[in-house]
C-alpha cells in the first residue's frame, strides 16, 4: 500500500492562495489589447481574463492536501473555461480520481456521481478519532491489535446493503447546518443511520500489526472513514483512516487520471503550438457509457436542440424506452426520454468550442 501513503506531508499552500498558470487553449484567438483608461488613484489596473467554451471531462489525480473545490478552480483556470464542476467531493487528506466537468459536461455530472466508486485505504488500529481520520483528536485508544484472520471473518458483514452513521465531521445537513460546523462548535450532531451499498470489501495487505490495507467498491453516499471506524469498533480495538485513495468513479478509472504537473506541462506545450488541451479532455459522452445511444437525422437533431419533441414511426421508431443520449453524425445532441416512438429532449447540448478527444491509454 505504499502508493497510497507515498507522501503523507501536507501540500504547502495548496489551499491558501491562487496557483499561477498559463492556460489559454491554442485554438483560441488572442485577446484584443486593452484600451487605455485613466487609473484611479491607489488602485492597480486590472484586466478581465478571457474565457472560452470548453467541453469535456478532466480526470484529475488530486494530490493530498487540496480541496475538491480548489482543484476545480485550478482546472477551470488552466483551460480558461467558462464553466466547471466536479462529480463527487474527495477529502483534502485523500488523493486520486476527481472527475471534473467543463462546459456542457456539467449537464452529465449526476450520471458520474451515481456510478460506483473504488477506494484503496489504510486503517490504523488502536485509535478512534473524532474525525475518523488522521487529522482528528484521539477519543479512544487500545493496545489490542487484530489478526488478519479476525478481520477476514468480519468483512462479509460489511458487504451489501448496510446501515452506516456518517462521520461527525461530514457535509451532511442537519436542520440546514453542516454536521462539521456543528462539530466544530463543540456540539454533537445528531446523525441518523443511512443505508449504503458496498459491493466489495477486501483485505489487501497488513504490513505491520498497526496497519491494514483494504480495497472497497461502493455506491453513492458511502463514507470510507465511517467504514474504518465501524471495523475498529467491531474488532474491539478502534481504528481510523490513515490513508485514502480513490481509484475509480463511474466510467473513469485509474488509467484515465492525469496529474496537475502533467496538465501544466501540456498547457505550456499547447501554448507553444506543440499540442492541444483537447488531448487531456475526455468527450462529454464518456459520462453516459451506461445509457443507450440513439442516432437521429440532422433535421430531427435540429428540432431536439430547439427543445421540440420528435415522433418516429415505422422502421425508424426506436426500440429502446427510457433515458437515452441522442447523436447526429456522431455528435452528442441531447439527453432525452423515449416512449412509444416519441423522443422528448431533457438536456440539450451545444458543443461549439474546444471538445475532448482523449482516449483511454494504459499506463498514462
C-alpha positions in Angstrom: 0.0 0.0 0.0 3.0 2.3 -0.3 1.4 4.1 -3.3 -1.4 5.3 -1.1 0.8 6.9 1.6 3.8 7.9 -0.5 3.9 11.4 0.9 1.7 12.0 4.0 3.0 15.5 4.5 0.6 18.4 3.7 0.9 20.2 0.4 2.3 23.6 1.3 0.0 26.5 0.5 -2.2 24.1 -1.6 -5.4 25.9 -0.5 -4.0 29.2 0.7 -3.6 31.1 -2.5 -4.1 31.1 -6.2 -1.9 29.0 -8.4 -0.3 31.0 -11.2 -0.6 29.1 -14.5 -0.9 29.9 -18.2 -3.7 28.0 -19.9 -5.4 29.6 -22.9 -6.4 26.9 -25.5 -4.1 27.2 -28.5 -7.1 27.3 -30.9 -8.5 30.4 -29.1 -7.9 33.8 -30.6 -5.5 36.2 -28.9 -7.4 38.7 -26.8 -7.6 42.3 -28.1 -5.1 44.7 -26.4 -6.8 46.5 -23.5 -8.0 50.1 -24.1 -6.1 52.7 -22.1 -8.2 54.3 -19.4 -7.4 56.7 -16.6 -6.4 54.8 -13.5 -8.0 55.6 -10.1 -5.5 56.8 -7.5 -4.3 53.9 -5.3 -5.7 51.1 -7.4 -3.8 48.9 -9.8 -5.2 48.5 -13.3 -6.9 45.1 -13.7 -8.0 43.3 -16.9 -10.6 40.6 -17.1 -9.2 37.3 -18.2 -10.7 35.9 -21.4 -12.7 32.7 -21.0 -13.7 30.1 -23.7 -16.2 27.4 -24.5 -14.5 24.1 -23.4 -16.5 20.9 -23.2 -15.3 17.6 -21.7 -14.0 15.7 -18.7 -10.7 16.0 -16.9 -10.0 13.0 -14.7 -7.6 14.7 -12.2 -5.3 12.7 -9.9 -6.0 15.0 -7.0 -3.0 15.4 -4.7 -3.2 15.1 -0.9 -3.8 18.5 0.8 -6.0 20.0 -1.9 -9.8 20.6 -1.6 -12.0 19.4 -4.4 -13.4 23.0 -4.8 -9.9 24.4 -5.2 -9.0 21.6 -7.7 -11.9 22.7 -9.8 -10.8 26.3 -9.8 -7.3 25.3 -10.9 -8.6 23.2 -13.8 -11.0 25.9 -14.8 -8.2 28.4 -14.9 -5.8 26.1 -16.8 -8.4 25.6 -19.6 -9.7 29.2 -19.4 -13.1 27.5 -19.3 -16.4 29.3 -18.7 -18.0 26.6 -16.6 -16.7 23.8 -14.4 -17.8 21.4 -11.6 -16.7 18.1 -10.0 -18.5 14.8 -9.7 -18.1 13.9 -6.1 -16.1 15.5 -3.3 -12.8 14.0 -2.3 -11.5 14.9 1.1 -8.3 17.1 1.3 -6.4 14.2 3.0 -7.4 11.8 0.2 -5.8 11.6 -3.2 -6.9 10.1 -6.6 -9.8 10.2 -9.0 -11.6 13.5 -9.1 -13.6 13.8 -12.4 -14.0 17.5 -13.3 -16.6 18.5 -15.9 -16.0 21.5 -18.2 -18.7 23.3 -20.2 -21.7 21.2 -21.2 -20.2 18.2 -19.5 -21.6 19.7 -16.3 -25.0 18.6 -17.6 -23.9 14.9 -17.2 -22.4 15.2 -13.7 -25.3 13.3 -12.0 -24.6 10.2 -14.1 -21.0 10.1 -12.9 -21.9 10.8 -9.3 -24.4 7.9 -9.3 -21.7 5.5 -10.5 -19.7 3.0 -8.5 -16.6 4.2 -6.7 -13.5 2.2 -5.8 -11.2 3.2 -2.9 -7.9 1.9 -1.5 -7.4 2.8 2.1 -5.2 2.1 5.1 -6.8 1.7 8.6 -4.6 2.5 11.6 -5.7 0.2 14.5 -5.7 1.2 18.2 -7.0 4.7 17.9 -10.5 6.0 17.3 -10.5 9.7 16.4 -13.3 12.3 16.3 -12.9 12.9 12.6 -12.4 9.2 11.8 -9.2 10.1 10.0 -5.6 11.0 10.9 -6.4 14.8 11.4 -8.7 14.3 14.4 -8.3 14.1 18.1 -7.9 10.7 19.7 -11.1 9.9 21.6 -10.5 6.2 22.4 -7.3 4.0 22.4 -6.5 0.3 22.8 -3.4 -1.9 22.9 -5.4 -4.7 21.2 -4.4 -5.4 17.5 -6.5 -7.6 15.2 -5.1 -10.6 13.3 -5.7 -10.9 9.6 -8.0 -13.9 10.3 -10.2 -11.9 12.7 -10.5 -9.1 10.1 -11.4 -11.6 7.3 -14.2 -13.1 9.4 -15.8 -9.7 9.8 -15.6 -8.4 6.2 -18.8 -10.2 4.8 -20.9 -8.4 7.4 -19.8 -5.1 5.8 -20.8 -6.1 2.3 -24.2 -5.5 0.7 -26.8 -3.0 1.9 -25.7 -1.9 5.3 -26.6 0.8 7.8 -23.9 3.4 8.3 -23.8 6.5 10.5 -21.9 9.3 8.7 -18.8 10.8 10.4 -19.4 13.7 12.8 -17.2 15.8 10.5 -19.1 15.4 7.3 -21.1 17.7 4.9 -24.5 16.1 5.9 -27.0 18.8 6.6 -28.9 18.9 9.9 -31.7 21.5 10.1 -29.9 23.4 7.3 -26.5 23.3 9.0 -23.5 21.2 8.0 -22.5 18.4 10.5 -18.9 19.6 10.5 -19.9 23.1 11.5 -21.9 21.7 14.4 -19.0 19.5 15.5 -16.5 22.4 15.3 -18.7 24.4 17.6 -18.2 21.6 20.2 -21.6 20.1 19.9 -22.6 16.6 18.9 -24.5 16.5 15.6 -27.5 14.1 15.6 -26.7 11.8 12.7 -29.1 9.1 11.7 -28.0 5.8 10.1 -28.3 5.6 6.4 -28.5 2.6 4.1 -25.4 2.4 1.8 -24.3 -0.3 -0.6 -20.8 -1.9 -0.5 -20.3 -4.3 -3.4 -16.9 -5.5 -2.4 -14.5 -5.1 0.6 -11.2 -7.0 0.5 -8.1 -7.1 2.7 -5.1 -6.2 0.5 -2.2 -6.3 2.9 -1.1 -6.0 6.5 2.5 -4.6 6.6 2.5 -4.5 10.4 0.2 -5.1 13.3 -0.9 -1.5 13.4 -2.0 -1.0 9.8 -4.2 -2.9 7.3 -4.8 -2.0 3.7 -8.2 -2.5 2.1 -10.0 -2.0 -1.2 -13.7 -1.2 -1.3 -16.2 -0.8 -4.2 -19.2 1.0 -3.1 -22.2 3.2 -4.1 -23.1 6.8 -3.7 -23.1 8.2 -0.1 -20.7 5.6 1.4 -18.1 7.1 3.8 -14.9 5.1 4.0 -14.0 7.0 7.2 -17.2 5.6 8.8 -16.3 2.1 7.4 -12.9 2.2 9.1 -14.5 3.4 12.4 -17.1 0.7 12.4 -14.5 -2.0 11.6 -12.4 -0.9 14.5 -15.4 -1.0 16.8 -16.4 -4.5 15.7 -12.8 -5.7 16.3 -12.8 -4.1 19.7 -9.6 -2.1 19.1 -10.8 1.1 17.4 -9.5 2.4 14.2 -9.3 5.3 11.8 -8.4 6.0 8.1 -4.7 6.7 7.9 -4.5 7.0 4.1 -7.2 7.1 1.4 -7.0 7.0 -2.4 -9.9 6.8 -4.8 -9.1 4.9 -8.0 -12.4 4.9 -9.9 -15.6 6.9 -10.2 -18.3 5.7 -12.6 -16.8 5.2 -16.1 -13.4 6.8 -15.0 -10.6 4.6 -13.7 -7.0 4.9 -12.6 -5.7 4.6 -16.1 -7.6 7.8 -17.1 -6.2 10.0 -14.4 -3.8 12.9 -15.1 -1.7 14.9 -12.6 -1.6 18.7 -12.2 2.0 18.6 -13.3 1.2 16.7 -16.5 -1.7 19.2 -17.2 0.5 22.2 -16.7 3.2 20.7 -18.9 0.6 20.0 -21.6 -0.7 23.6 -21.2 2.7 25.1 -21.9 3.3 22.8 -24.9 -0.2 23.8 -26.3 0.7 27.5 -25.9 3.8 26.8 -27.9 1.8 25.1 -30.7 3.1 21.7 -29.8 -0.1 20.0 -28.8 -3.7 20.6 -27.7 -5.5 20.7 -24.4 -8.2 18.5 -26.1 -5.7 15.6 -25.6 -6.4 15.8 -21.8 -10.2 16.0 -22.1 -12.5 13.0 -22.4 -15.6 13.7 -24.5 -18.8 14.7 -22.8 -20.5 11.5 -23.8 -17.9 9.4 -21.8 -20.1 10.0 -18.7 -23.0 8.4 -20.5 -21.4 4.9 -21.1 -24.2 3.1 -19.3 -27.0 4.8 -21.2 -28.3 3.6 -24.6 -27.4 5.8 -27.6 -29.9 6.8 -30.3 -28.9 8.2 -33.7 -31.2 10.6 -35.5 -31.1 12.6 -38.7 -29.7 16.2 -38.8 -33.3 17.5 -39.2 -34.5 15.7 -36.1 -31.4 16.8 -34.2 -32.2 20.4 -35.0 -35.7 20.0 -33.6 -34.5 18.4 -30.4 -31.9 21.2 -30.0 -34.8 23.7 -30.1 -36.5 21.8 -27.3 -39.1 20.2 -29.5 -40.1 16.5 -29.3 -39.6 14.2 -32.3 -42.0 11.4 -33.2 -40.5 8.4 -35.1 -42.8 5.8 -36.6 -42.4 2.6 -38.6 -38.9 1.1 -39.1 -37.3 4.3 -37.8 -39.0 4.0 -34.4 -36.5 3.5 -31.6 -36.6 0.1 -30.0 -35.5 1.5 -26.6 -37.5 3.2 -23.9 -36.5 5.5 -21.1 -33.4 7.7 -20.9 -31.1 7.8 -24.0 -28.5 10.1 -25.3 -29.1 11.2 -28.8 -26.5 11.7 -31.5 -26.4 13.0 -35.1 -23.5 12.2 -37.3 -21.6 11.0 -34.3 -22.1 14.3 -32.3 -23.9 14.5 -29.0 -27.2 16.3 -29.3 -29.4 15.7 -26.2 -30.3 13.6 -23.3 -33.9 12.5 -23.9 -36.7 10.3 -22.7 -38.2 7.9 -25.3 -41.8 6.5 -25.0 -43.8 4.9 -27.8 -41.6 6.4 -30.5 -41.6 9.9 -29.1 -38.3 11.4 -28.2 -38.6 14.2 -25.6 -35.4 16.3 -25.0 -34.5 16.8 -21.4 -31.0 18.3 -21.7 -29.7 19.8 -24.9 -26.0 20.2 -25.8 -24.2 22.9 -27.7 -20.6 21.7 -28.1 -19.2 24.6 -30.1 -15.6 25.3 -29.0 -12.8 23.0 -27.7 -14.0 19.4 -27.2 -12.5 16.5 -25.5 -10.9 13.8 -27.7 -8.7 11.8 -25.2 -8.7 8.1 -25.5 -8.0 5.6 -22.7 -4.4 4.8 -22.5 -2.8 2.1 -20.4 -0.2 3.4 -18.0 -0.9 7.1 -18.7 
